[in-house]
Amino acid sequence: MAKSTTAVPLALHPMAKFQRQVKSLVESDVIKPTDKLWKIAFLFRDNWQHWKHELEEFEFSMQDPISALLAVESWEEEQ
């Protein structure tokens, strides 16, 4: 008899959620993949300091293109 397993949904990393929001903005032509990350500040006004800090923790520069953020495949943090 086959063993039945149930998949437990993994919690999505906060940066993955942020990445999805930014991707949606790119797909809606609000921003371009070639725009610099600092342009996101205008769209995430109240939360920008938080996201800027998170991006810097992952070694992003505010001069990096948005496409660099969108290219990240995994947001696993090193232990």
N, C-alpha and C positions, 0 to 999 in steps of 0.2 A: 504494500500500500504506500502511495506517495505521501511524503511529509508535506503538510500544508503550512505555509508561512504567510504572514501578513507583513507587508512592507510598512515600516514606520516612517512617516514623512520626516525628512531632516529639516531642521530650522534653517531658514535662509539667512546667510550672513548679512548684517546691516549694509555692508558695502555692496553686496550683490543687489539688494533692493534699490540702493541709490543708483547703481549702474543701470538698472532697468528703467528708472525714472529718466535718467539722462538719455538713454537709448531712445525712449519714447519721444523725448524732445527733439532728438536728431531726426527721427522718422517723421515727425510732424513739421520739419523744416523751421523750427524755432531757433535752433542752433545748428552749426555745421560741424562735422567731425574734425575739420581743420582749425576750428576756433580754439583758442587757448582756454585752459581750465578756469582761469579767473573769470571768464564771462558767465560761468554758472552762478557766480555770486549775485548777479542781478535777478536770477530766477529763484534762488533759494535764500532770499534776504535774511529772514529771522534765524534760519538754521545754518547759515553759511559758515560761521566760525567753527561750528562743530564739524561740518563736512570738510572744511579746509584742513583742520587738524587731522582728521582721519586720513585724508589724501596724503598729507605730509608724513604721517606715520608709515604709510606704504611707499614712501620715497618718491612721491610725485612732486613736481614743481608746478607752480601756477602758470608757468610758461609752456608746459607740455600740452600737446594737442588733445582734444577730447577723445580722439580716436585711440590714444594710448590707454585711457580709462576703459573704453569699450572693448579693448583687446584682451583684458585680463580674463582668464578662464577660471581661476580659482582664487578665492579670498581667504584661503587657509593661512592662519597666522603661525609663525614659527614659535615653538615652545622654548 
